[in-house]
Amino acid sequence: MSGFDRRYFLGGAASLAGALSLPRTGLADGGKLTPTSLVLGPADTATIFPMVALEGGFAKQEGLDLKITVTDAGVQTRQTLAAGQTDYAIGDTAHPLQLTNRGKASKILFVTATFPTTSNMVVRSDLYAQGITSPEAFANWKKPGGAKPVIAATQIGASTWTYGSYIFEKLGLAQKVNWVAGGGAQSLLGGLKSKQFDAIMAQPGWMFEAVDNKWGNLIFDPLDRNNLDRIFGGPIPVGAVIYALQTTIKKQPDVTQAMVNAIYRAAHWIKAASVDDIFKLVGPKYLGEGREAAVKREITYYKRPGVYNYNGFISADSYARAAPVWFREGTGISKVDYDTACDFSFLQNTKKKLG
């Protein structure tokens, strides 16, 4: 749980000493800031870019009075944006695609990661000791009595399921495993520990906890470039993305430009900053008190080369590589082409101004 009350918006930002020496391009006129809002959820190391934009003073530098609210799940984040209760959101790439499918045209403005970090596959330690050390071995293993192995995602249709199920489909083994909804971290890990689940799909922090407690072992590492290439064909835009409704972008292009500028500034501060400094800025307030070691470990994971996408762009080729993951039976997402899904014109303006 995060160390603040999720019911209220967070506002205000202290200036960060040693911030990027980039030209000021904000909207402020005589010190007046323009109100805007962003929703994220859950609060984790995958979604820290806007947290840093606020707490590091980058939003303020861009003339924005940014308010952030935090939800417990990406679905709630998407629903908050769709209801017009916030201007911008950060979440899995699937969410703006789903909104567009449902008549709420949305645009991806900034992609924060290009590795599918929710596709850590963790098998029970006792099975690993028996030689179940790969997705192929897991799918071909049978439970006592001949039943299929049980693998849990947070929810059927969630990103843990979307990317996990695609791994088995790509290997031609989709019919050999039984997917169940395992809930959040506590219930997923509890189910693995109790052997209710034979394997789980895990975010980095959950994977660390399972391995450290000897409840499970990693059998698919999405940061292994061989795995990334053989299953997904290379990096894909599957981390958290900053997105907005098309109506919002059209109504307030200047605010949208300032928001993208602030996120870009935050991204490059994160790139240059130490793990300790990043945690000090956003950890206690957003990522939970008493979790310093765990959060720092997760930040270190995301700061490995190529995981955080500091420049914010993704190419049409990268998007095309991810299309088979999103647009397939079971996901409930109809095809959306690259130009319809993405609007990087603001990011291109940012690059021109800030370098």
Disulfide bonds with the S-S distance in Angstrom:
none
